[in-house]
Amino acid sequence: MLIQIWHHTRYTYSDPVTLGIHKLYLVPQHRPYFRIEHQKFRVQPHPEGLNFRQDLAGNWYKQCWFTGEWSLLEISGEWIFKLQSFNPFGFILDKSFEDGGWQSPLFQFNYEEKTAFLIPFLQEEERSGFRDFLLENRESSQGLVDFLVRLTQVIYQNWSHEIRHEESIWPAEFTFGQRKGSCRDLALMQMEMLRELGLATRFVSGYAFNPDLEDGHELHAWLEVYLPGAGWVGMDPSLGLFTDHSYIPLATHPDPKRTLPVQGTFSGGNDSQLHTEVQIKLLHK
């Protein structure tokens, strides 16, 4: 299957500004189920420098810097991807890890020797705001994978998805109480739920392709949970799915703010406005 993605971002400033160093997390992160057949990238004004860099989480991004003063910053990317089928359930879970948490009276999972590496992806402080909700879904599940499938579907069925163009993310407890949220809000909420069980999670931003969906899912956010024996497994609570070849990540990080597509500063000017547009087109089945 061939798909074309076009992503345009435009910042307009009330007065000419000096642009600081920008990090552009608009580099598709490698996955074995897709190949880039064509790509084109443009930044206006033309940067003084533009280089590929890699952050601590392993994400490749483009770092750019500018000279002069500008009233507009435009970033455009175009890609053609060849997608191959990927089964998100094609793994064998480490049974000792699953049994240890599933049979625990506290419903808590433990990574043992992997815990030190996974500390950034785990809960920083103890919470109990989701405990009853999680235990209720555990009672209806047959094992950890079934629980994760059920939880993802329950969020999809009971929380309405809305489009919010501002870059902020609601706190997980607020989203839980509102019973609605953007894809970013729902992903963070499920991350915090799973972290309460001792599971390591990370936030993912990228593109999602589904021709049957309404507009607004193209530039998307979801989450991944680390399961010994399976590695990082993606889940999308906005659509109630485990992620497959229809998902193309741009950045992953335990902190959602670190996955924003454009990260940078400017000085001067009193105001800025952001406009983003993403179009995904099926070229060939």
C-alpha positions in Angstrom: 0.0 0.0 0.0 1.3 3.5 -0.9 0.2 6.6 1.0 1.2 10.2 0.6 1.5 12.5 3.6 1.7 16.3 3.3 2.3 18.3 6.6 2.3 22.1 6.6 3.0 24.2 9.7 2.9 28.0 9.7 3.7 30.5 12.5 2.8 34.1 12.0 4.1 36.8 14.3 2.5 40.2 15.1 5.8 42.0 14.5 9.2 40.8 13.1 10.9 38.5 15.5 14.3 36.8 15.9 13.9 33.1 15.7 15.8 30.9 18.1 17.1 27.4 17.6 14.3 25.1 16.5 14.0 21.3 16.8 11.8 19.8 14.1 10.4 16.4 15.1 9.2 15.8 11.6 11.5 12.9 10.8 9.6 9.5 10.5 11.1 7.1 13.0 12.2 3.8 11.6 9.8 0.9 11.7 10.2 -2.3 9.7 6.7 -2.1 8.3 7.2 1.0 6.2 9.7 2.4 3.7 10.0 6.0 2.5 9.8 6.1 -1.3 9.9 9.9 -1.6 10.4 12.8 0.7 10.6 16.6 0.3 11.2 19.1 3.2 11.2 22.9 3.1 11.7 25.6 5.8 11.0 29.3 5.1 12.9 31.5 5.9 15.8 29.5 4.7 17.8 28.4 7.8 21.4 29.5 8.4 22.0 25.8 9.4 19.9 22.6 9.2 21.2 19.3 10.5 20.0 15.9 11.6 20.4 15.3 15.4 19.3 12.5 17.8 17.9 13.1 21.3 18.3 11.1 24.5 15.2 9.1 23.7 16.6 8.0 20.3 14.4 10.2 18.2 16.0 11.8 15.1 15.0 15.4 14.5 16.2 18.4 12.4 17.9 21.2 14.2 17.8 24.6 12.5 18.8 28.1 13.3 18.3 31.5 11.6 19.7 35.0 11.2 17.7 38.2 10.7 14.1 39.1 11.7 11.0 37.5 10.3 7.3 37.7 10.5 6.6 34.2 9.3 8.0 30.7 9.8 6.7 27.9 7.5 7.7 24.2 7.6 6.4 21.8 4.9 7.1 18.1 4.6 5.9 15.6 2.0 6.4 11.9 2.0 5.3 8.8 0.1 5.3 5.6 2.3 5.1 2.0 1.2 3.3 0.2 4.0 3.5 -3.6 4.7 1.1 -5.5 6.9 2.1 -5.7 10.5 0.3 -7.8 13.2 0.4 -5.9 16.5 -0.4 -9.2 18.4 2.5 -11.1 16.9 4.4 -11.7 20.1 4.8 -14.1 23.1 4.6 -12.4 26.4 7.1 -13.2 29.2 4.8 -15.4 31.4 6.7 -14.8 34.6 6.2 -11.1 34.2 2.6 -11.4 33.5 1.8 -13.9 36.3 3.7 -11.8 38.8 1.5 -8.8 38.3 -1.7 -10.5 37.4 -1.8 -12.7 40.5 -0.6 -10.0 42.8 -3.3 -8.9 45.3 -2.1 -5.3 44.6 -2.3 -5.8 40.8 1.2 -4.5 40.4 3.8 -5.4 37.8 7.6 -5.5 38.4 10.4 -5.4 35.8 13.0 -6.6 38.2 16.5 -6.0 36.6 15.0 -3.7 33.9 13.6 -1.2 36.4 16.6 1.1 36.5 16.5 1.7 32.7 12.7 2.2 32.7 12.5 4.7 35.6 11.7 7.6 33.3 8.8 5.7 31.9 7.3 4.7 35.3 5.1 6.6 37.7 7.0 9.2 39.8 4.6 9.3 42.7 1.9 7.0 44.1 -1.6 7.6 42.9 -4.9 5.9 43.4 -7.3 7.9 41.2 -7.8 5.1 38.7 -7.6 2.1 41.0 -11.3 1.1 41.1 -11.7 1.6 37.3 -8.7 -0.5 36.6 -9.8 -3.3 39.0 -13.2 -3.3 37.4 -11.7 -3.9 34.0 -9.3 -6.6 35.4 -12.3 -8.6 36.6 -13.6 -8.8 33.0 -10.3 -9.8 31.5 -8.4 -13.0 30.9 -4.7 -12.0 31.3 -2.6 -8.9 30.7 -3.0 -8.6 26.9 -6.8 -9.1 27.1 -6.8 -6.4 29.9 -4.9 -4.0 27.7 -7.2 -4.6 24.7 -10.3 -4.2 26.9 -9.0 -1.0 28.6 -8.2 0.6 25.2 -11.6 -0.2 23.9 -13.4 0.9 27.0 -11.8 4.3 26.8 -12.7 4.6 23.2 -16.3 3.6 23.9 -16.8 5.8 26.9 -14.7 8.9 26.3 -15.6 11.1 23.3 -12.8 12.2 21.0 -12.6 15.9 20.2 -10.2 18.0 18.1 -8.3 20.6 20.1 -5.8 22.7 18.1 -4.0 24.2 21.1 -0.8 22.3 22.0 -1.6 21.8 25.7 -2.5 18.5 27.2 -5.1 18.1 29.9 -4.0 16.4 33.2 -5.1 12.7 33.2 -7.5 13.1 36.1 -9.2 16.0 34.4 -9.7 14.0 31.2 -11.0 11.1 33.3 -13.6 13.3 34.9 -14.6 15.1 31.7 -15.2 11.8 29.8 -13.8 13.5 26.7 -10.5 14.7 25.3 -8.2 15.0 22.3 -6.0 12.1 21.2 -3.2 13.6 23.3 -5.4 13.8 26.4 -6.7 10.2 26.0 -3.2 8.9 25.4 -1.8 10.6 28.5 -4.7 9.3 30.6 -4.1 5.7 29.6 -0.4 6.1 30.2 -1.0 7.3 33.7 -3.5 4.4 34.3 -0.9 1.8 33.3 1.8 3.5 35.2 -0.3 3.2 38.3 0.0 -0.6 37.8 3.8 -0.4 37.5 3.8 -0.6 33.7 6.3 1.5 31.8 4.7 3.7 29.1 5.8 6.3 26.6 3.9 8.9 24.5 4.0 8.8 20.7 3.2 11.5 18.2 2.9 10.8 14.5 0.5 10.1 11.6 -2.4 7.7 11.6 -4.0 6.5 8.3 -7.5 5.2 8.1 -9.6 6.3 5.1 -12.9 5.4 7.0 -12.3 7.9 9.7 -13.4 11.5 9.9 -10.9 14.3 9.6 -8.7 15.2 12.6 -6.9 11.8 13.2 -4.1 12.4 10.7 -1.7 14.2 13.0 -2.2 11.8 15.9 -1.0 10.7 19.3 -1.1 7.3 21.0 0.9 5.5 23.6 3.2 2.4 23.9 3.6 0.1 26.9 6.8 -2.0 27.5 6.0 -5.7 27.9 8.9 -8.1 28.4 8.9 -10.6 25.6 7.0 -8.2 23.3 8.9 -4.9 23.6 7.1 -1.6 23.1 3.4 -2.3 22.2 1.3 0.6 20.8 -2.3 1.3 21.8 -4.6 4.0 20.5 -7.4 4.8 23.0 -8.9 7.4 20.5 -9.8 4.5 18.2 -9.8 1.5 20.6 -7.0 -0.3 18.7 -3.6 -1.8 19.1 -1.4 0.1 16.6 -0.4 -1.6 13.3 1.2 -0.5 10.0 -1.3 2.4 9.7 0.7 4.3 12.4 3.9 6.2 11.5 5.7 7.7 14.5 7.6 11.0 14.5 8.7 11.0 18.2 8.4 8.9 21.3 9.2 10.1 24.9 8.0 9.5 28.5 7.2 13.2 28.6 4.5 14.2 26.0 5.8 17.8 25.7 9.0 16.4 24.2 7.2 15.0 21.2 5.8 18.3 19.8 6.5 18.4 16.1 8.0 21.9 16.3 10.0 23.0 19.4 11.7 26.4 19.5 11.7 30.0 20.7 11.5 33.5 19.4 12.3 36.9 20.8 10.5 40.2 20.0 6.9 40.5 18.9 3.9 40.3 21.2 1.9 37.5 19.6 2.1 34.4 17.4 -0.5 32.3 15.7 -0.1 28.7 14.7 -1.8 27.0 11.7 -1.2 23.3 11.0 -2.6 21.1 8.2 -2.0 17.4 7.5 -3.4 15.6 4.4 -3.0 11.8 3.9 -3.9 10.3 0.6 -4.1 6.7 -0.5 -2.1 6.3 -3.8 -2.3 2.5 -4.2 -3.7 -0.5 -2.4 
